[in-house]
């Protein structure tokens, strides 16, 4: 069966009988993992192998949010912790070349952790540009407060991931930095004018429009579409994401079950596909919601299939790297650059 245009989560460390049947029949394009799905390397590898066997595609993408700081699903004792995005910005301010090298090296090391498990996609980097007074939902996850700086560091992080055989997902397109509400619980509205947005928030993503995948922002940009958040706004997708930004990779929603999107699960899915999203992301692993998503999404075809195939085809084998030496070098970058806690990768 051809893959259907959604990515799902599952409930625990192993697939239940119900989940096995669902995955076999619904054939999602991909799987996303959370802390509830992670115990040990061996367990994660088994879970991923089971998923791919059931959907019948060895290349089926498996995703995770492994940013560093507050957002990392893998951690001690089996995996290193990484610093938040802000730390690469601090290094960049001291020495631009060192900041970019540290971000690329971080991406390469994170990719090594993920690829060893069979995880092929990381929901990283962020290209969000916060402003004073915005919600801390982005906060220290951001690389900086200017579009050129954010884009440069995000690009370096993406290069590192790709060098390690893992595909990056740039988020949250076309920009979550101005949100004053956490979109997990409510719907943010940004009232900045379009010219300002194009010079700041959107500009960071425009510089990264060559990346293979992007995740939407559940945010209303009132100057462009005063009603619908970007995820379900055909105007934002057409004029901003595909138009001004020039992004032609796989456009996936942020988690469709988040509080920012109103309506039934079926209505949310229909709206995001109608707006122009290629793939719907559903994260919480609730069987009833997953069934609703699967019932509404189409089989991947047309431009969505073209973009999905191109993204997967762009994944390359990891470049040879002395990982032990690379981890030492990374710690040296961090300690030399004044990292708040240089034990973050211990």
C-alpha positions as CSV (number, residue, x, y, z in Angstrom):
1,X,0.0,0.0,0.0
2,X,1.2,3.5,-0.8
3,X,1.9,5.6,2.3
4,X,-0.8,7.9,3.5
5,X,-0.1,11.6,4.2
6,X,0.4,11.5,8.0
7,X,3.0,10.9,10.7
8,X,1.7,9.3,14.0
9,X,2.9,8.6,17.5
10,X,2.3,5.5,19.5
11,X,1.5,5.0,23.1
12,X,4.5,3.3,24.7
13,X,7.7,1.3,24.6
14,X,6.2,-1.5,22.5
15,X,3.4,-1.6,19.9
16,X,0.1,-2.8,21.2
17,X,-2.0,-5.2,19.2
18,X,-4.3,-2.4,18.3
19,X,-1.4,-0.2,17.1
20,X,0.0,-3.1,15.1
21,X,-3.3,-3.5,13.2
22,X,-3.6,0.2,12.8
23,X,-0.2,0.7,11.3
24,X,-0.6,-2.2,9.0
25,X,-3.9,-0.9,7.6
26,X,-3.4,2.9,7.8
27,X,0.2,2.9,6.4
28,X,1.3,6.3,7.8
29,X,4.2,7.9,6.0
30,X,6.2,8.1,9.2
31,X,6.4,7.6,13.0
32,X,7.4,10.2,15.6
33,X,8.9,9.2,19.0
34,X,8.6,10.8,22.4
35,X,10.0,10.1,25.9
36,X,7.2,7.7,26.5
37,X,8.6,5.6,23.7
38,X,12.2,5.5,24.9
39,X,13.9,3.3,27.4
40,X,17.1,1.8,26.0
41,X,18.8,1.7,22.7
42,X,17.8,-2.0,22.1
43,X,14.2,-1.2,22.9
44,X,14.1,1.8,20.6
45,X,15.6,-0.2,17.7
46,X,13.0,-2.9,18.2
47,X,10.2,-0.4,18.2
48,X,11.4,1.2,15.0
49,X,12.0,-2.1,13.3
50,X,8.5,-3.2,14.2
51,X,7.0,0.0,12.7
52,X,8.9,-0.4,9.4
53,X,8.0,-4.0,9.1
54,X,4.3,-3.3,9.6
55,X,4.2,-0.4,7.0
56,X,6.3,-2.4,4.6
57,X,8.9,0.3,3.9
58,X,12.4,0.1,5.1
59,X,12.9,3.8,4.3
60,X,9.8,4.9,6.2
61,X,10.9,8.0,8.1
62,X,11.1,7.9,11.9
63,X,11.3,11.3,13.6
64,X,12.1,12.7,16.9
65,X,12.5,16.1,18.6
66,X,16.2,16.1,19.6
67,X,17.1,19.8,19.9
68,X,19.0,20.0,23.2
69,X,18.0,22.0,26.3
70,X,14.4,21.6,27.2
71,X,13.5,19.7,24.1
72,X,15.3,16.4,23.8
73,X,13.6,13.0,23.9
74,X,16.8,11.0,24.3
75,X,19.0,11.6,27.4
76,X,21.2,10.1,30.1
77,X,22.1,7.4,31.0
78,X,22.1,6.1,27.4
79,X,22.5,9.3,25.4
80,X,24.2,12.6,25.9
81,X,22.3,15.8,26.8
82,X,23.0,18.8,24.5
83,X,22.8,22.5,25.3
84,X,19.9,24.7,24.2
85,X,20.0,26.7,21.0
86,X,20.9,30.0,22.7
87,X,24.3,28.6,23.6
88,X,25.3,28.4,19.9
89,X,24.2,32.0,19.6
90,X,26.5,33.0,22.5
91,X,29.4,31.2,20.8
92,X,28.6,33.0,17.5
93,X,28.6,36.4,19.2
94,X,32.1,35.7,20.5
95,X,33.4,34.2,17.3
96,X,31.2,33.7,14.3
97,X,33.3,30.8,12.8
98,X,33.4,29.0,16.2
99,X,29.7,29.4,16.7
100,X,28.9,27.9,13.3
101,X,31.5,25.1,13.7
102,X,30.0,24.2,17.1
103,X,26.5,24.1,15.7
104,X,27.6,21.9,12.8
105,X,29.4,19.6,15.2
106,X,26.4,19.4,17.4
107,X,24.3,18.4,14.5
108,X,26.8,15.7,13.5
109,X,26.9,14.3,17.0
110,X,23.1,14.3,17.4
111,X,22.8,12.6,14.1
112,X,25.2,9.9,15.3
113,X,23.0,9.2,18.3
114,X,19.9,9.0,16.2
115,X,21.2,7.0,13.2
116,X,22.5,4.3,15.6
117,X,18.9,3.7,16.6
118,X,17.4,3.9,13.1
119,X,15.9,7.4,13.5
120,X,16.2,9.1,10.2
121,X,14.7,12.6,10.8
122,X,15.3,15.2,13.5
123,X,12.8,18.0,14.1
124,X,15.6,20.5,14.1
125,X,16.8,23.3,13.5
126,X,14.6,26.1,14.7
127,X,14.5,29.3,12.6
128,X,12.2,31.2,14.9
129,X,13.3,34.7,15.8
130,X,11.9,35.8,19.2
131,X,11.1,39.4,20.2
132,X,10.9,41.1,23.6
133,X,7.7,40.0,25.3
134,X,7.1,36.8,23.4
135,X,6.2,33.5,24.9
136,X,9.0,31.4,26.5
137,X,7.7,28.4,24.5
138,X,10.6,29.3,22.2
139,X,12.9,31.2,24.6
140,X,16.3,29.7,24.9
141,X,15.6,27.2,22.1
142,X,16.2,30.1,19.6
143,X,19.7,30.7,18.3
144,X,19.4,34.5,18.4
145,X,17.3,37.6,17.9
146,X,18.1,38.5,14.3
147,X,17.2,36.6,11.1
148,X,20.7,36.5,9.6
149,X,22.2,35.0,12.8
150,X,19.4,32.5,13.3
151,X,19.5,31.4,9.7
152,X,23.3,31.0,9.7
153,X,23.3,28.8,12.9
154,X,20.3,26.8,11.8
155,X,21.9,26.2,8.5
156,X,25.1,24.9,10.2
157,X,23.0,22.6,12.5
158,X,21.2,21.2,9.4
159,X,24.5,20.6,7.7
160,X,25.7,18.6,10.6
161,X,22.6,16.5,10.8
162,X,22.8,15.7,7.1
163,X,26.5,14.9,7.3
164,X,25.4,12.3,9.9
165,X,22.8,10.7,7.7
166,X,19.8,12.4,9.4
167,X,17.3,14.7,7.6
168,X,16.5,18.0,9.3
169,X,13.1,19.6,9.7
170,X,13.2,23.4,10.0
171,X,10.5,24.8,12.3
172,X,8.2,26.6,12.8
173,X,7.6,28.0,9.4
174,X,7.0,30.9,8.7
175,X,8.0,31.9,12.3
176,X,6.9,31.3,15.9
177,X,9.2,33.9,17.5
178,X,6.6,36.7,18.0
179,X,4.0,34.4,19.6
180,X,2.8,35.6,23.0
181,X,0.8,32.5,23.7
182,X,2.1,28.9,23.8
183,X,0.4,27.2,20.9
184,X,0.3,23.9,22.8
185,X,-2.6,25.4,24.8
186,X,-3.9,28.4,22.8
187,X,-3.9,30.2,19.5
188,X,-1.3,33.0,19.2
189,X,-2.0,36.0,17.0
190,X,0.8,38.1,15.6
191,X,-0.2,41.6,14.5
192,X,3.1,42.8,12.9
193,X,2.8,44.2,9.4
194,X,3.8,42.1,6.5
195,X,6.9,44.2,5.6
196,X,8.2,43.7,9.1
197,X,7.6,40.0,9.0
198,X,9.3,39.7,5.7
199,X,12.4,41.4,7.0
200,X,12.6,39.4,10.2
201,X,10.5,36.2,10.9
202,X,10.0,35.1,7.3
203,X,13.6,36.1,6.2
204,X,15.2,33.4,8.4
205,X,13.2,30.7,6.7
206,X,13.8,32.2,3.2
207,X,17.5,31.6,3.8
208,X,16.8,28.0,4.6
209,X,14.3,27.2,1.8
210,X,16.5,24.5,0.4
211,X,16.0,22.2,3.4
212,X,14.0,19.0,2.7
213,X,11.2,19.3,5.4
214,X,9.6,22.0,7.4
215,X,7.0,22.1,10.2
216,X,4.3,24.8,10.3
217,X,3.5,27.3,13.0
218,X,0.1,27.2,14.6
219,X,0.0,31.1,14.5
220,X,-2.4,33.7,13.0
221,X,-0.6,36.4,11.1
222,X,-3.3,39.0,11.1
223,X,-1.8,41.2,8.4
224,X,-2.0,38.3,5.9
225,X,-4.9,36.0,7.1
226,X,-6.7,37.4,10.1
227,X,-8.6,34.2,10.8
228,X,-6.7,31.0,10.1
229,X,-3.4,30.0,11.7
230,X,-0.6,29.2,9.2
231,X,-1.2,25.5,9.4
232,X,-4.7,25.8,8.0
233,X,-4.3,29.0,6.0
234,X,-4.2,28.5,2.2
235,X,-3.1,32.1,1.9
236,X,-0.1,31.7,4.2
237,X,0.9,28.5,2.6
238,X,0.6,29.8,-0.9
239,X,1.8,33.4,-0.5
240,X,4.3,33.1,2.2
241,X,5.7,29.6,2.6
242,X,5.6,28.5,-1.0
243,X,5.8,32.1,-2.3
244,X,7.9,34.6,-0.4
245,X,10.0,32.0,1.5
246,X,10.2,29.8,-1.6
247,X,10.1,26.5,0.3
248,X,9.4,23.5,-2.0
249,X,10.2,20.7,0.5
250,X,7.8,18.5,2.5
251,X,5.5,20.8,4.5
252,X,4.3,19.0,7.6
253,X,1.9,20.4,10.2
254,X,3.0,20.9,13.8
255,X,1.1,18.5,16.0
256,X,-2.5,18.7,14.9
257,X,-3.8,17.8,18.3
258,X,-2.4,21.0,19.9
259,X,-4.7,23.5,21.6
260,X,-4.1,26.2,19.0
261,X,-6.2,24.4,16.3
262,X,-10.0,24.3,16.9
263,X,-12.6,21.8,15.7
264,X,-12.8,18.1,15.5
265,X,-9.7,16.1,14.6
266,X,-11.3,15.3,11.2
267,X,-11.9,19.0,10.5
268,X,-8.4,20.0,11.5
269,X,-6.9,17.4,9.1
270,X,-9.2,18.4,6.2
271,X,-8.3,22.1,6.8
272,X,-4.5,21.5,6.9
273,X,-4.5,19.4,3.7
274,X,-6.8,21.8,1.9
275,X,-4.5,24.7,2.9
276,X,-1.6,22.9,1.2
277,X,0.2,21.0,3.8
278,X,1.7,17.7,2.5
279,X,1.7,15.7,5.7
280,X,-0.3,15.9,8.9
281,X,1.6,15.3,12.2
282,X,-0.3,13.7,15.1
283,X,1.7,13.1,18.2
284,X,-0.2,12.0,21.3
285,X,-0.7,8.3,20.3
286,X,-4.4,8.3,21.2
287,X,-6.0,5.5,19.1
288,X,-9.3,7.2,18.5
289,X,-7.7,10.4,17.2
290,X,-5.3,8.4,15.1
291,X,-8.2,6.7,13.4
292,X,-9.8,10.1,12.7
293,X,-6.6,11.3,11.1
294,X,-6.1,8.2,9.0
295,X,-9.7,8.4,7.8
296,X,-9.2,11.9,6.4
297,X,-5.7,12.1,4.9
298,X,-5.1,11.2,1.3
299,X,-2.6,8.7,-0.1
300,X,0.6,10.6,-0.8
301,X,0.5,11.6,-4.5
302,X,1.1,14.5,-6.8
303,X,3.4,17.2,-5.6
304,X,3.3,15.9,-2.0
305,X,4.6,12.5,-3.2
306,X,7.3,14.2,-5.3
307,X,8.5,16.3,-2.3
308,X,8.4,13.3,0.0
309,X,10.4,11.2,-2.4
310,X,12.9,13.9,-3.0
311,X,13.4,14.4,0.8
312,X,14.1,10.7,1.4
313,X,16.3,10.5,-1.7
314,X,18.4,13.3,-0.2
315,X,19.4,11.3,2.8
316,X,23.0,10.2,2.5
317,X,25.2,7.8,4.4
318,X,27.0,9.3,7.4
319,X,30.4,10.9,6.6
320,X,33.3,9.1,8.3
321,X,34.0,10.8,11.6
322,X,36.0,10.0,14.7
323,X,33.0,10.5,17.1
324,X,35.1,10.3,20.3
325,X,37.4,13.0,19.1
326,X,34.4,15.0,17.8
327,X,32.7,14.9,21.3
328,X,35.9,16.2,22.9
329,X,36.2,18.9,20.3
330,X,32.6,19.9,21.0
331,X,33.2,20.2,24.7
332,X,36.2,22.3,24.0
333,X,34.1,24.7,21.9
334,X,31.5,25.0,24.6
335,X,33.9,25.5,27.5
336,X,36.0,27.9,25.6
337,X,32.9,29.9,24.6
338,X,31.5,30.2,28.1
339,X,28.7,27.7,28.1
340,X,26.6,27.9,31.2
341,X,27.3,24.3,32.0
342,X,30.0,22.6,29.9
343,X,29.0,19.2,31.4
344,X,26.0,19.3,29.1
345,X,27.5,16.7,26.8
346,X,29.0,14.5,29.5
